[in-house]
Amino acid sequence: LIVAQVAKREHLPVHPVQTSVMDYLNAQGEEDAMLLVPYWDVAWLAKTRHPIFADYQAAHHMTYLRSLAPALKKMHAEVYGFAVDGDNADETPLAVWPERSAAAWHDLAAAYGLDYLLAPSEMTIQLEPVLPGQPYSLYKLRPSP
């Protein structure tokens, strides 16, 4: 039953923004586009079948595979703007995203293989959205191949 639901998505609840993103990416011929989503939102992979960069669960792999720790720490610091092993209590989640220039977004996309960014709609991102919406807007981070 679970395998059938993953394949057909008949009864898996999907938010309208997730449907819009899937429809947009499929129309662009980018069925395998890598999505960068806020790290706390773990639903995108299951509900869109698109790979996501990371979520809050990724950092937990450091405790199981210590060899991954340096790469995971670097990824979270560079992309999300916080230290996974530090005290981030005073930091606003994703505070670096609105501050990041378009050129910096493109550099991150090239470094990490990111295709699209899903950012909270109330956040001002220094890129033009390809799919504005609520509660997230979709931004293209690098040109199509």
Buried (B, 14 or more C-beta within 10 A) or exposed (E): EEEEEEEEBEEEEBBEBBEBBBEBBEEBEBEEBBBBBBBEBBBBBBBBBBEBBBBBEBBEBBEEEEEBBEEBBEBBBBBBBBEBEEEBEEEEEBEBBEEBEEEEBBBBBEEBEBBBBBBBBEEEBBBEBBBEBEEBBBBBBBEEE
